């Protein structure tokens, strides 16, 4: 385990959070520095940085996002801050299909927007949507291990999205590496 990074075994990464007062779902905010302590291991593939105060935990139940299974959650421990959920699979469809399948229709999503993007040094797909919260996610294919990784930022109270969850998501997206 390395200091300041989370090692992840994932096929796709999706993030989701609660909406803040800013209505631009693609907004960027200042990205925090990576944590100086060991944050934990989430799986065998993919590495991303997380901010200080965030910890990797096993999921408290089994979640699926399409064909992907949850591997861990990354959290501050405060429910109002939201979580980063990390999923992976070796049998996933294209990154775009992973994103589409990862947006659960049971949560009545609206304002869904999907785009191609660069995640660290990888090509991937990113999405934003609204449920009771502002959500944001990214997914990419880890070619060296033939896995797909999905990270979803979700669950932050509106006033915590821009302040806490979105910066953590953007750090993860920027730092993702094989």
Contact map, one row per residue, 1 for C-alpha under 8 A:
1110111000000000000000000000000000000101100000000000000000000000000000000000000000000000000000000000000000000000000000000000000000000000000000000000000000000000000000000000000000
1111110000000000000000000000000000000100000000000000000000000000000000000000000000000000000000000000000000000000000000000000000000000000000000000000000000000000000000000000000000
1111100000000000000000000000000000111110000000000000000000000000000000000000000000000000000000000000000000000000000000000000000000000000000000000000000000000000000000000000000000
0111110000000000000000000000000001111110000000001110000000000000000000000000000000000000000000000000000000000000000000000000000000000000000000000000000000000000000000000000000000
1111111000000000000000000000000001100111000000111100000000000000000000000000000000000000000000000000000000000000000000000000000000000000000000000000000000000000000000000000000000
1101111100000000000000000000000000000111110000111100000100000000000000000000000000000000000000000000000000000000000000000000000000000000000000000000000000000000000000000000000000
1000111110000000000000000000000000000001111111110000000000000000000000000000000000000000000000000000000000000000000000000000000000000000000000000000000000000000000000000000000000
0000011111000000000000000000000000000000111111110000000000000000000000100000000000000100000000000000000000000000000000000000000000000000000000000000000000000000000000000000000000
0000001111100000000000000000000000000000011111000000000000000000000000100000000000000011000000000000000000000000000000000000000000000000000000000010100000000000000000000000000000
0000000111111000000000000000000000000000001111000000000000000000000000100000000000000111100000000000000000000000000000000000000000000000000000000011110000000000000000000000000000
0000000011111000000000000000000000000000000000000000000000000000000100000000000000000011110100000000000000000000000000000000000000000000001111000111110000000000000000000000000000
0000000001111100000000000000000000000000000000000000000000000000000100000000000000000111100000100100000000000000000000000000000000000000011110000011111000000000000000000000000000
0000000001111110000000000000000000000000000000000000000000000000000000000000000000001111000000000000000000000000000000000000000000000000111100000001111100000000000000000000000000
0000000000011111000000000000000000000000000000000000000000000000000000000000000000011110000000000010010000000000000000000000010000000001111000000000111110000000000000000000000000
0000000000001111100000000000000000000000000000000000000000000000000000000000000000011000000000000000000000000000000000000000000000000011110000000000011111000000000000001000000000
0000000000000111110000000000000000000000000000000000000000000000000000000000000000110000000000000000000000000000000000000000000110001111100000000000000111100000000000000000000000
0000000000000011111000000000000000000000000000000000000000000000000000000000000001100000000000000000000000000000000000000000000000001111000000000000000011111000100011000000000000
0000000000000001111100000000000000000000000000000000000000000000000000000000000001000000000000000000000000000000000000000000000001011110000000000000000001111101100000000000000000
0000000000000000111111100000000000000000000000000000000000000000000000000000000000000000000000000000000000000000000000000000000001001110000000000000000000011110110000000000000000
0000000000000000011111100000000000000000000000000000000000000000000000000000000000000000000000000000000000000000000000000000000000000100000000000000000000001111110000000000000000
0000000000000000001111100000000000000000000000000000000000000000000000000000000000000000000000000000000000000000000000000000000000000000000000000000000000000110000000000000000000
0000000000000000001111111010000000000000000000000000000000000000000000000000000000000000000000000000000000000000000000000000000000000000000000000000000000000000000000000000000000
0000000000000000001111111000000000000000000000000000000000000000000000000000000000000000000000000000000000000000000000000000000000000000000000000000000000000000000000000000000000
0000000000000000000001111110000000000000000000000000000000000000000000000000000000000000000000000000000000000000000000000000000000000000000000000000000000000000000000000000000000
0000000000000000000001111110000000000000000000000000000000000000000000000000000000000000000000000000000000000000000000000000000110000100000000000000000000000000000000000000000000
0000000000000000000000011111000000000000000000000000000000000000000000000000000000000000000000000000000000000000000000000000000100000000000000000000000000000000000000000000000000
0000000000000000000001011111100000000000000000000000000000000000000000000000000000000000000000000000000000000000000000000000000000000000000000000000000000000000000000000000000000
0000000000000000000000000111110000000000000000000000000000000000000000000000000000000000000000000000000000000000000000000000000000000000000000000000000000000000000001000100000000
0000000000000000000000000011111000000000000000000000000000000000000000000000000000000000000000000000000000000000000000000000000000000000000000000000000000000000010001100100000000
0000000000000000000000000001111100000000000000000000000000000000000000000000000000000000000000000000000000000000000000000000000000000000000000000000000000000000000000100000000000
0000000000000000000000000000111110000000000000000000000000000000000000000000000000000000000000000000000000000000000000000000000000000000000000000000000000000000000000110110000000
0000000000000000000000000000011111000000000000000010000000000000000000000000000000000000000000000000000000000000000000000000000000000000000000000000000000000000000000110010000000
0000000000000000000000000000001111100000000000000011000000000000000000000000000000000000000000000000000000000000000000000000000000000000000000000000000000000000000000000010000000
0001100000000000000000000000000111110000000000001111000000000000000000000000000000000000000000000000000000000000000000000000000000000000000000000000000000000000000000000010000000
0011100000000000000000000000000011111110000000001111110000000000000000000000000000000000000000000000000000000000000000000000000000000000000000000000000000000000000000000000000000
0011000000000000000000000000000001111100000000000001000000000000000000000000000000000000000000000000000000000000000000000000000000000000000000000000000000000000000000000000000000
0011000000000000000000000000000000111110000000000001000000000000000000000000000000000000000000000000000000000000000000000000000000000000000000000000000000000000000000000000000000
1111110000000000000000000000000000111111000000000000000000000000000000000000000000000000000000000000000000000000000000000000000000000000000000000000000000000000000000000000000000
0011110000000000000000000000000000101111100000000100011100000000000000000000000000000000000000000000000000000000000000000000000000000000000000000000000000000000000000000000000000
1000111000000000000000000000000000000111110000000000001110000000000000000000000000000000000000000000000000000000000000000000000000000000000000000000000000000000000000000000000000
1000011100000000000000000000000000000011111000000000000100000000000000000000000000000000000000000000000000000000000000000000000000000000000000000000000000000000000000000000000000
0000011110000000000000000000000000000001111100000000000101000000000000110000000000000000000000000000000000000000000000000000000000000000000000000000000000000000000000000000000000
0000001111000000000000000000000000000000111110000000000000000000000000100000000000000000000000000000000000000000000000000000000000000000000000000000000000000000000000000000000000
0000001111000000000000000000000000000000011111000000000000000000000000000000000000000000000000000000000000000000000000000000000000000000000000000000000000000000000000000000000000
0000001111000000000000000000000000000000001111100000000000000000000000000000000000000000000000000000000000000000000000000000000000000000000001001010000000000000000000000000000001
0000001111000000000000000000000000000000000111110000000000000000000000000000000000000000000000000000000000000000000000000000000000000000000001000000100000000000000000000000000111
0000111100000000000000000000000000000000000011111000000000000000000000000000000000000000000000000000000000000000000000000000000000000000000000000000000000000000000000000000001111
0000111100000000000000000000000000000000000001111100000000000000000000000000000000000000000000000000000000000000000000000000000000000000000000000000000000000000000000000011101110
0001110000000000000000000000000001100000000000111110000000000000000000000000000000000000000000000000000000000000000000000000000000000000000000000000000000000000000000000011001100
0001110000000000000000000000000001100010000000011111010000000000000000000000000000000000000000000000000000000000000000000000000000000000000000000000000000000000000000010011000000
0001000000000000000000000000000111100000000000001111110000000000000000000000000000000000000000000000000000000000000000000000000000000000000000000000000000000000000000010010000000
0000000000000000000000000000000011111000000000000111110000000000000000000000000000000000000000000000000000000000000000000000000000000000000000000000000000000000000000000000000000
0000000000000000000000000000000000100000000000000011111000000000000000000001000000000000000000000000000000000000000000000000000000000000000000000000000000000000000000000000000000
0000000000000000000000000000000000100010000000000111111100000000000000000111100000000000000000000000000000000000000000000000000000000000000000000000000000000000000000000000000000
0000000000000000000000000000000000000011000000000000111110000000000000000111100000000000000000000000000000000000000000000000000000000000000000000000000000000000000000000000000000
0000010000000000000000000000000000000011110000000000011111000000000000011110000000000000000000000000000000000000000000000000000000000000000000000000000000000000000000000000000000
0000000000000000000000000000000000000001000000000000001111100000000000011110000000000000000000000000000000000000000000000000000000000000000000000000000000000000000000000000000000
0000000000000000000000000000000000000000010000000000000111110000000000111000000000000000000000000000000000000000000000000000000000000000000000000000000000000000000000000000000000
0000000000000000000000000000000000000000000000000000000011111100000001111000000000000000000000000000000000000000000000000000000000000000000000000000000000000000000000000000000000
0000000000000000000000000000000000000000000000000000000001111100000000000000000000000000000000000000000000000000000000000000000000000000000000000000000000000000000000000000000000
0000000000000000000000000000000000000000000000000000000000111110000000000000000000000000000000000000000000000000000000000000000000000000000000000000000000000000000000000000000000
0000000000000000000000000000000000000000000000000000000000111111000011000000000000000000000000000000000000000000000000000000000000000000000000000000000000000000000000000000000000
0000000000000000000000000000000000000000000000000000000000001111100011000000000000000000000000000000000000000000000000000000000000000000000000000000000000000000000000000000000000
0000000000000000000000000000000000000000000000000000000000000111111111000000000000000010000000000000000000000000000000000000000000000000000000000000000000000000000000000000000000
0000000000000000000000000000000000000000000000000000000000000011111111000000000000000010000000000100111100000000000000000000000000000000000000000000000000000000000000000000000000
0000000000000000000000000000000000000000000000000000000000000001111100000000000000000000000000000100110000000000000000000000000000000000000000000000000000000000000000000000000000
0000000000000000000000000000000000000000000000000000000000000001111110000000000000000000101100000100100000000000000000000000000000000000000000000000000000000000000000000000000000
0000000000110000000000000000000000000000000000000000000000000001111111000000000000000011100100000000000000000000000000000000000000000000000000000000010000000000000000000000000000
0000000000000000000000000000000000000000000000000000000000000111101111100000000000000011100000000000000000000000000000000000000000000000000000000000000000000000000000000000000000
0000000000000000000000000000000000000000000000000000000000100111100111111000000000001111000000000000000000000000000000000000000000000000000000000000000000000000000000000000000000
0000000111000000000000000000000000000000011000000000000001100000000011111000000000001111000000000000000000000000000000000000000000000000000000000000000000000000000000000000000000
0000000000000000000000000000000000000000010000000000000111100000000001111100000000001110000000000000000000000000000000000000000000000000000000000000000000000000000000000000000000
0000000000000000000000000000000000000000000000000000000111100000000001111110000000111100000000000000000000000000000000000000000000000000000000000000000000000000000000000000000000
0000000000000000000000000000000000000000000000000000011110000000000000011111000000111100000000000000000000000000000000000000000000000000000000000000000000000000000000000000000000
0000000000000000000000000000000000000000000000000000011110000000000000001111110011110000000000000000000000000000000000000000000000000000000000000000000000000000000000000000000000
0000000000000000000000000000000000000000000000000000111000000000000000000111111010100000000000000000000000000000000000000000000000000000000000000000000000000000000000000000000000
0000000000000000000000000000000000000000000000000000011000000000000000000011111000000000000000000000000000000000000000000000000000000000000000000000000000000000000000000000000000
0000000000000000000000000000000000000000000000000000000000000000000000000011111111000000000000000000000000000000000000000000000000000000000000000000000000000000000000000000000000
0000000000000000000000000000000000000000000000000000000000000000000000000001111111100000000000000000000000000000000000000000000000000000000000000000000000110000000000000000000000
0000000000000000000000000000000000000000000000000000000000000000000000000000011111000000000000000000000000000000000000000000000000000000000000000000000000111001000000000000000000
0000000000000000000000000000000000000000000000000000000000000000000000000011011111100000000000000000000000000000000000000000000000000000000000000000000000111001100110000000000000
0000000000000000110000000000000000000000000000000000000000000000000000000010011111110000000000000000000000000000000000000000000000000000000000000000000011111000100010000000000000
0000000000000001100000000000000000000000000000000000000000000000000000001111001011111000000000000000000000000000000000000000000000000000000000000000000111110000000010000000000000
0000000000000111000000000000000000000000000000000000000000000000000000001110000001111100000000000000000000000000000000000000000000000000000000000000001111000000000010001000000000
0000000000001110000000000000000000000000000000000000000000000000000001111100000000111110000000000000000000000000000000000000000000000000000000000000001111000000000000000000000000
0000000101011100000000000000000000000000000000000000000000000000000001111100000000011111000000000000000000000000000000000000000000000000000000000000111100000000000000000000000000
0000000011111100000000000000000000000000000000000000000000000001100111110000000000001111100000000000000000000000000000000000000000000000000000000000111000000000000000000000000000
0000000011111000000000000000000000000000000000000000000000000000000111100000000000000111110000000000000000000000000000000000000000000000000000000011110000000000000000000000000000
0000000001110000000000000000000000000000000000000000000000000000001110000000000000000011111100000000000000000000000000000000000000000000000000000011100000000000000000000000000000
0000000000100000000000000000000000000000000000000000000000000000000000000000000000000001111100000000000000000000000000000000000000000000000000000111000000000000000000000000000000
0000000000000000000000000000000000000000000000000000000000000000001000000000000000000000111110000000000000000000000000000000000000000000000000000010000000000000000000000000000000
0000000000100000000000000000000000000000000000000000000000000000001100000000000000000000111111000100000000000000000000000000000000000000000000000011000000000000000000000000000000
0000000000000000000000000000000000000000000000000000000000000000000000000000000000000000001111101100000000000000000000000000000000000000000000000000000000000000000000000000000000
0000000000000000000000000000000000000000000000000000000000000000000000000000000000000000000111111100000000000000000000000000000000000000000000000000000000000000000000000000000000
0000000000010000000000000000000000000000000000000000000000000000000000000000000000000000000011111110000000000000000000000001100000000000001110000001000000000000000000000000000000
0000000000000000000000000000000000000000000000000000000000000000000000000000000000000000000001111111000000000000010000000000100000000000001000000000000000000000000000000000000000
0000000000000000000000000000000000000000000000000000000000000000000000000000000000000000000011111111100000000000000000000000000000000000000000000000000000000000000000000000000000
0000000000010000000000000000000000000000000000000000000000000000111000000000000000000000000111111111110000000000000000000000000000000000001000000000010000000000000000000000000000
0000000000000100000000000000000000000000000000000000000000000000000000000000000000000000000000111111111000000000010000000000111000000000111000000000010000000000000000000000000000
0000000000000000000000000000000000000000000000000000000000000000000000000000000000000000000000011111111000000000000000000000000000000000000000000000000000000000000000000000000000
0000000000000000000000000000000000000000000000000000000000000000111000000000000000000000000000001111111100000000000000000000000000000000000000000000000000000000000000000000000000
0000000000000100000000000000000000000000000000000000000000000000110000000000000000000000000000000111111100000000000000000000000000000000000000000000000000000000000000000000000000
0000000000000000000000000000000000000000000000000000000000000000100000000000000000000000000000000011111110001000000000000000000000000000000000000000000000000000000000000000000000
0000000000000000000000000000000000000000000000000000000000000000100000000000000000000000000000000000111111111000000000000000000000000000000000000000000000000000000000000000000000
0000000000000000000000000000000000000000000000000000000000000000000000000000000000000000000000000000001111111000000000000000000000000000000000000000000000000000000000000000000000
0000000000000000000000000000000000000000000000000000000000000000000000000000000000000000000000000000000111111000000000000000000000000000000000000000000000000000000000000000000000
0000000000000000000000000000000000000000000000000000000000000000000000000000000000000000000000000000000111111000000000000000000000100000000000000000000000000000000000000000000000
0000000000000000000000000000000000000000000000000000000000000000000000000000000000000000000000000000000111111100000000000000000000100000000000000000000000000000000000000000000000
0000000000000000000000000000000000000000000000000000000000000000000000000000000000000000000000000000001111111111000000000000000011100000000000000000000000000000000000000000000000
0000000000000000000000000000000000000000000000000000000000000000000000000000000000000000000000000000000000011111000000000000000011100000000000000000000000000000000000000000000000
0000000000000000000000000000000000000000000000000000000000000000000000000000000000000000000000000000000000001111100000000000000111000000000000000000000000000000000000000000000000
0000000000000000000000000000000000000000000000000000000000000000000000000000000000000000000000000000000000001111110000000000001111000000000000000000000000000000000000000000000000
0000000000000000000000000000000000000000000000000000000000000000000000000000000000000000000000000000000000000011111000000000001110000000000000000000000000000000000000000000000000
0000000000000000000000000000000000000000000000000000000000000000000000000000000000000000000000010010000000000001111100000000111100000000000000000000000000000000000000000000000000
0000000000000000000000000000000000000000000000000000000000000000000000000000000000000000000000000000000000000000111110000000111000000000000000000000000000000000000000000000000000
0000000000000000000000000000000000000000000000000000000000000000000000000000000000000000000000000000000000000000011111000011110000000000000000000000000000000000000000000000000000
0000000000000000000000000000000000000000000000000000000000000000000000000000000000000000000000000000000000000000001111100011110000000000000000000000000000000000000000000000000000
0000000000000000000000000000000000000000000000000000000000000000000000000000000000000000000000000000000000000000000111111111100000000000000000000000000000000000000000000000000000
0000000000000000000000000000000000000000000000000000000000000000000000000000000000000000000000000000000000000000000011111111000000000000010100000000000000000000000000000000111100
0000000000000000000000000000000000000000000000000000000000000000000000000000000000000000000000000000000000000000000001111100000000000000000000000000000000000000000000000000111110
0000000000000000000000000000000000000000000000000000000000000000000000000000000000000000000000000000000000000000000001111110000000000000000000000000000000000000000000000000000110
0000000000000000000000000000000000000000000000000000000000000000000000000000000000000000000000000000000000000000000001111111000000000000000100000000000000000000000000000000000010
0000000000000000000000000000000000000000000000000000000000000000000000000000000000000000000000000000000000000000000111101111100000000000000100000000000000000000000000000000000000
0000000000000000000000000000000000000000000000000000000000000000000000000000000000000000000000100000000000000000000111100111110000000000011110000000000000000000000000000000000000
0000000000000000000000000000000000000000000000000000000000000000000000000000000000000000000000110010000000000000011111000011111000000000011100000000000000000000000000000000000000
0000000000000100000000000000000000000000000000000000000000000000000000000000000000000000000000000010000000000000011110000001111100000001111000000000000000000000000000000000000000
0000000000000000000000000000000000000000000000000000000000000000000000000000000000000000000000000010000000000001111000000000111110000001110000000000000000000000000000000000000000
0000000000000001000000001100000000000000000000000000000000000000000000000000000000000000000000000000000000000011110000000000011111000111100000000000000000000000000000000000000000
0000000000000001000000001000000000000000000000000000000000000000000000000000000000000000000000000000000000001111100000000000001111100111000000000000000000000000000000000000000000
0000000000000000011000000000000000000000000000000000000000000000000000000000000000000000000000000000000000001111000000000000000111111110000000000000000000000000000000000000000000
0000000000000000000000000000000000000000000000000000000000000000000000000000000000000000000000000000000000111100000000000000000011111110000000000000000000000000000000000000000000
0000000000000000010000000000000000000000000000000000000000000000000000000000000000000000000000000000000000000000000000000000000001111100000000000000000000000000000000000000000000
0000000000000001111000000000000000000000000000000000000000000000000000000000000000000000000000000000000000000000000000000000000001111110000000000000000001111100000000000000000000
0000000000000001111100001000000000000000000000000000000000000000000000000000000000000000000000000000000000000000000000000000000111111111000000000000000001110100100000000000000000
0000000000000011111000000000000000000000000000000000000000000000000000000000000000000000000000000000000000000000000000000000000111101111100000000000000111100000000000000000000000
0000000000000111100000000000000000000000000000000000000000000000000000000000000000000000000000000000000000000000000000000000011110000111110000000000000111000000000000000000000000
0000000000001111000000000000000000000000000000000000000000000000000000000000000000000000000000000010000000000000000000000000011100000011111000000000011110000000000000000000000000
0000000000011110000000000000000000000000000000000000000000000000000000000000000000000000000000000010000000000000000000100001111000000001111100000000011100000000000000000000100000
0000000000111100000000000000000000000000000000000000000000000000000000000000000000000000000000110110000000000000000000000001110000000000111110000001111000000000000000000000000000
0000000000111000000000000000000000000000000000000000000000000000000000000000000000000000000000100000000000000000000000100111100000000000011111000001110000000000000000000000000000
0000000000110000000000000000000000000000000000000000000000000000000000000000000000000000000000100000000000000000000000000001000000000000001111100111100000000000000000000000000000
0000000000100000000000000000000000000000000011000000000000000000000000000000000000000000000000000000000000000000000000000000000000000000000111111111100000000000000000000000000001
0000000000000000000000000000000000000000000000000000000000000000000000000000000000000000000000000000000000000000000000000000000000000000000011111110000000000000000000000000000000
0000000000000000000000000000000000000000000000000000000000000000000000000000000000000000000000000000000000000000000000000000000000000000000001111100000000000000000000000000000001
0000000000000000000000000000000000000000000010000000000000000000000000000000000000000000000000000000000000000000000000000000000000000000000001111110000000000000000000000000000000
0000000000100000000000000000000000000000000000000000000000000000000000000000000000000000010000000000000000000000000000000000000000000000000011111111000000000000000000000000000000
0000000011110000000000000000000000000000000010000000000000000000000000000000000000000001111100000000000000000000000000000000000000000000000011101111100000000000000000000000000000
0000000001111000000000000000000000000000000000000000000000000000000000000000000000000001110100100000000000000000000000000000000000000000001111000111110000000000000000000000000000
0000000011111100000000000000000000000000000001000000000000000000000000000000000000000111100000000000000000000000000000000000000000000000001111000011111000000000000000000000000000
0000000001111110000000000000000000000000000000000000000000000000000100000000000000000111000000000110000000000000000000000000000000000000111100000001111100000000000000000000000000
0000000000011110000000000000000000000000000000000000000000000000000000000000000000011110000000000000000000000000000000000000000000000000111000000000111110000000000000000000000000
0000000000001111000000000000000000000000000000000000000000000000000000000000000000111100000000000000000000000000000000000000000000000011110000000000011111000000000000000000000000
0000000000000111100000000000000000000000000000000000000000000000000000000000000001111000000000000000000000000000000000000000000000000011100000000000001111100000000011001000000000
0000000000000011110000000000000000000000000000000000000000000000000000000000000001111000000000000000000000000000000000000000000000001111000000000000000111110000000010000000000000
0000000000000001110000000000000000000000000000000000000000000000000000000000001111100000000000000000000000000000000000000000000000001110000000000000000011111000000000000000000000
0000000000000000111000000000000000000000000000000000000000000000000000000000001111100000000000000000000000000000000000000000000000001100000000000000000001111111100010000000000000
0000000000000000111100000000000000000000000000000000000000000000000000000000000111000000000000000000000000000000000000000000000000001000000000000000000000111111100000000000000000
0000000000000000011110000000000000000000000000000000000000000000000000000000000000000000000000000000000000000000000000000000000000001100000000000000000000011111110000000000000000
0000000000000000001110000000000000000000000000000000000000000000000000000000000000000000000000000000000000000000000000000000000000000000000000000000000000011111111000000000000000
0000000000000000010100000000000000000000000000000000000000000000000000000000000110000000000000000000000000000000000000000000000000000000000000000000000000011111111110000000000000
0000000000000000111100000000000000000000000000000000000000000000000000000000000011000000000000000000000000000000000000000000000000000100000000000000000000011111111111000000000000
0000000000000000001100000000100000000000000000000000000000000000000000000000000000000000000000000000000000000000000000000000000000000000000000000000000000000111111111100000000000
0000000000000000000000000000000000000000000000000000000000000000000000000000000000000000000000000000000000000000000000000000000000000000000000000000000000000011111111100000000000
0000000000000000000000000000000000000000000000000000000000000000000000000000000010000000000000000000000000000000000000000000000000000000000000000000000000000001111111110000000000
0000000000000000100000000000000000000000000000000000000000000000000000000000000011110000000000000000000000000000000000000000000000000000000000000000000011010001111111111000000000
0000000000000000100000000001100000000000000000000000000000000000000000000000000000000000000000000000000000000000000000000000000000000000000000000000000010000000111111111100000000
0000000000000000000000000000111100000000000000000000000000000000000000000000000000000000000000000000000000000000000000000000000000000000000000000000000000000000011111111110000000
0000000000000000000000000000001100000000000000000110000000000000000000000000000000000000000000000000000000000000000000000000000000000000000000000000000000000000000111111111000000
0000000000000010000000000000000000000000000000000000000000000000000000000000000000010000000000000000000000000000000000000000000000000000000000000000000010000000000011111111100000
0000000000000000000000000001101000000000000000000000000000000000000000000000000000000000000000000000000000000000000000000000000000000000000000000000000000000000000001111111110000
0000000000000000000000000000001111000000000000011110000000000000000000000000000000000000000000000000000000000000000000000000000000000000000000000000000000000000000000111111111000
0000000000000000000000000000000000000000000000011100000000000000000000000000000000000000000000000000000000000000000000000000000000000000000000000000000000000000000000011111111100
0000000000000000000000000000000000000000000000010000000000000000000000000000000000000000000000000000000000000000000000110000000000000000010000000000000000000000000000001111111100
0000000000000000000000000000000000000000000000000000000000000000000000000000000000000000000000000000000000000000000000110000000000000000000000000000000000000000000000000111111100
0000000000000000000000000000000000000000000000111000000000000000000000000000000000000000000000000000000000000000000000110000000000000000000000000000000000000000000000000011111110
0000000000000000000000000000000000000000000001111000000000000000000000000000000000000000000000000000000000000000000000111000000000000000000000000000000000000000000000000001111111
0000000000000000000000000000000000000000000001110000000000000000000000000000000000000000000000000000000000000000000000011100000000000000000000000000000000000000000000000000001111
0000000000000000000000000000000000000000000011100000000000000000000000000000000000000000000000000000000000000000000000000000000000000000000001010000000000000000000000000000000111
